[in-house]
Amino acid sequence: MERAERGRAASPRCGYIPDEEHDGDLTHAIQKKFHALYHAGITLAETSLNRQGKRPAQDFNFLLVVETDIHDTTHVVIVDWDSPRRYLHEWTDAMDFQFADLKAIATKVLAVRNTLVNEVVNPQLILVVVECGIFKEAHDIPRGFEVHCLDYDVEHLPPEKLEISPIDGEACTITKFTS
């Protein structure tokens, strides 16, 4: 690694990392850079949600995952560690993840906070249409999810149309909708 200027190490794809933050592992240094900002946003979101009466481990469970690649984009994902829910997914080249001043850093941290609070307070809806007790359709299913409708009103159906419910082992029909 060459010296770019006094007190800073340079990488062709990662920009400048201060010596005090560079421990010999460039990937780890980049990861710490992303963690610092996103963790601050998570902390502010948790405080805001607590003030709104939302409870950790019941209403939200933030888990920060930073997947660093010094040759490609770094992905930042905040998921719920107890359910298949994604609150945030952003990606950028580490070199582009830089800020001109403290105001720009604060703006980014507050944007993370606002995104997380919005995702908890205004969860994405899945609309299910039922007509006369019959499941017709599902709308706005998040990508990567399936909605399975179990209908136990099966006395009028022939046995070959019946399936076993994964919930209780009873006879039902299962209609699947995917995004």
C-alpha positions as CSV (number, residue, x, y, z in Angstrom):
1,M,0.0,0.0,0.0
2,E,1.5,3.3,-1.0
3,R,1.5,6.6,1.0
4,A,-1.0,9.0,-0.4
5,E,-0.5,11.8,2.1
6,R,0.9,12.1,5.6
7,G,-1.1,10.0,8.0
8,R,-3.4,8.3,5.5
9,A,-3.2,4.9,3.7
10,A,-4.7,4.7,0.2
11,S,-6.2,1.9,-1.9
12,P,-7.1,2.2,-5.6
13,R,-10.8,1.4,-4.8
14,C,-11.3,2.4,-1.2
15,G,-10.2,6.0,-0.9
16,Y,-8.4,7.2,2.2
17,I,-8.5,5.5,5.6
18,P,-6.7,7.2,8.5
19,D,-3.8,5.3,9.9
20,E,-5.4,5.1,13.3
21,E,-8.4,3.2,11.7
22,H,-6.3,1.0,9.5
23,D,-5.1,-2.2,11.3
24,G,-3.6,-4.0,8.3
25,D,-6.9,-5.5,7.2
26,L,-8.4,-3.1,4.6
27,T,-11.8,-5.0,4.6
28,H,-12.1,-4.7,8.3
29,A,-11.3,-1.0,8.2
30,I,-14.0,-0.4,5.6
31,Q,-16.5,-2.5,7.5
32,K,-15.8,-0.4,10.6
33,K,-16.5,2.8,8.6
34,F,-19.9,1.5,7.5
35,H,-20.8,0.1,10.9
36,A,-20.1,3.4,12.6
37,L,-22.7,5.3,10.7
38,Y,-25.4,2.6,10.4
39,H,-25.1,1.6,14.1
40,A,-25.6,5.3,15.1
41,G,-28.8,5.3,12.9
42,I,-30.0,2.1,14.5
43,T,-29.4,3.5,18.0
44,L,-31.4,6.6,17.2
45,A,-34.2,4.5,15.6
46,E,-34.4,2.3,18.7
47,T,-34.7,5.4,20.9
48,S,-37.4,6.9,18.7
49,L,-39.4,3.7,18.6
50,N,-39.2,3.3,22.3
51,R,-40.6,6.8,22.8
52,Q,-43.5,5.7,20.5
53,G,-44.3,2.7,22.7
54,K,-42.6,0.1,20.4
55,R,-40.8,-2.6,22.2
56,P,-37.5,-4.2,21.2
57,A,-37.7,-8.0,20.6
58,Q,-41.5,-7.7,20.2
59,D,-42.0,-5.0,17.7
60,F,-38.6,-4.8,16.1
61,N,-35.2,-6.6,16.2
62,F,-32.5,-4.8,14.3
63,L,-29.5,-6.8,13.0
64,L,-26.8,-4.9,11.0
65,V,-25.0,-6.9,8.4
66,V,-22.2,-5.3,6.4
67,E,-20.8,-7.3,3.5
68,T,-17.6,-5.7,2.4
69,D,-15.9,-6.2,-0.9
70,I,-12.9,-4.0,-1.7
71,H,-13.2,-4.8,-5.4
72,D,-17.0,-4.2,-5.7
73,T,-19.8,-2.6,-3.8
74,T,-20.3,-3.0,0.0
75,H,-23.8,-4.1,0.9
76,V,-25.5,-2.9,4.2
77,V,-28.5,-4.8,5.3
78,I,-30.6,-4.3,8.4
79,V,-32.8,-7.3,9.1
80,D,-35.0,-8.6,11.9
81,W,-32.9,-11.3,13.6
82,D,-36.1,-13.1,14.7
83,S,-38.2,-13.1,11.5
84,P,-37.7,-12.9,7.7
85,R,-38.1,-9.1,7.6
86,R,-35.7,-6.7,5.9
87,Y,-35.8,-3.1,7.1
88,L,-33.1,-1.6,4.9
89,H,-30.7,-2.7,2.1
90,E,-28.3,-0.2,0.6
91,W,-25.1,-0.7,-1.3
92,T,-22.3,1.6,-2.5
93,D,-18.6,1.4,-3.4
94,A,-16.5,2.1,-0.3
95,M,-14.8,5.0,-2.1
96,D,-18.1,6.7,-2.7
97,F,-19.1,6.3,1.0
98,Q,-17.5,9.5,2.2
99,F,-18.8,12.7,3.6
100,A,-17.7,16.4,3.2
101,D,-18.5,17.4,6.8
102,L,-20.3,16.6,10.0
103,K,-23.6,17.9,8.6
104,A,-23.4,15.3,5.8
105,I,-22.6,12.5,8.3
106,A,-25.6,13.6,10.5
107,T,-27.8,13.7,7.4
108,K,-26.9,10.1,6.5
109,V,-27.4,8.9,10.1
110,L,-30.8,10.6,10.4
111,A,-31.8,9.1,7.0
112,V,-31.0,5.6,8.3
113,R,-33.0,6.3,11.5
114,N,-36.0,7.6,9.5
115,T,-36.0,4.6,7.2
116,L,-36.0,2.2,10.1
117,V,-38.6,4.0,12.1
118,N,-40.9,4.2,9.0
119,E,-40.4,0.5,8.3
120,V,-41.5,-0.4,11.9
121,V,-44.3,2.1,12.3
122,N,-45.7,1.7,8.8
123,P,-45.1,-2.0,7.9
124,Q,-45.7,-3.1,4.3
125,L,-49.2,-4.5,3.9
126,I,-50.1,-7.7,2.2
127,L,-53.7,-7.5,0.9
128,V,-55.7,-10.7,0.7
129,V,-59.0,-10.8,-1.1
130,V,-61.7,-13.2,0.3
131,E,-65.1,-13.4,-1.3
132,C,-67.9,-15.4,0.3
133,G,-65.3,-17.3,2.4
134,I,-63.2,-18.1,-0.7
135,F,-59.6,-16.8,-1.0
136,K,-59.3,-15.1,-4.4
137,E,-56.0,-13.2,-4.6
138,A,-53.1,-11.6,-2.7
139,H,-51.6,-8.2,-3.5
140,D,-48.3,-6.5,-2.7
141,I,-46.4,-9.5,-1.6
142,P,-42.7,-8.5,-0.9
143,R,-40.2,-10.0,-3.3
144,G,-38.9,-13.4,-2.0
145,F,-42.1,-14.1,0.0
146,E,-44.9,-16.6,-0.6
147,V,-48.4,-16.3,0.9
148,H,-50.1,-19.7,1.4
149,C,-53.8,-19.7,2.0
150,L,-55.2,-22.7,3.8
151,D,-58.9,-23.3,3.3
152,Y,-60.5,-25.8,5.6
153,D,-63.9,-25.5,4.0
154,V,-63.4,-28.8,2.0
155,E,-66.4,-31.0,2.6
156,H,-67.6,-30.4,-1.0
157,L,-64.2,-31.3,-2.6
158,P,-63.1,-34.7,-3.9
159,P,-60.3,-36.4,-1.9
160,E,-57.7,-35.9,-4.8
161,K,-58.0,-32.1,-4.4
162,L,-57.2,-32.2,-0.7
163,E,-53.8,-31.4,0.9
164,I,-52.5,-31.8,4.5
165,S,-52.3,-28.6,6.4
166,P,-48.7,-27.8,7.6
167,I,-50.2,-26.2,10.7
168,D,-52.4,-29.0,12.2
169,G,-52.3,-31.9,9.7
170,E,-56.0,-31.5,8.8
171,A,-57.4,-31.7,5.3
172,C,-57.5,-28.4,3.4
173,T,-56.7,-26.8,0.1
174,I,-53.6,-24.7,-0.2
175,T,-53.4,-21.8,-2.7
176,K,-49.9,-20.2,-3.1
177,F,-49.1,-16.7,-4.2
178,T,-45.6,-15.4,-4.8
179,S,-44.1,-12.1,-5.7
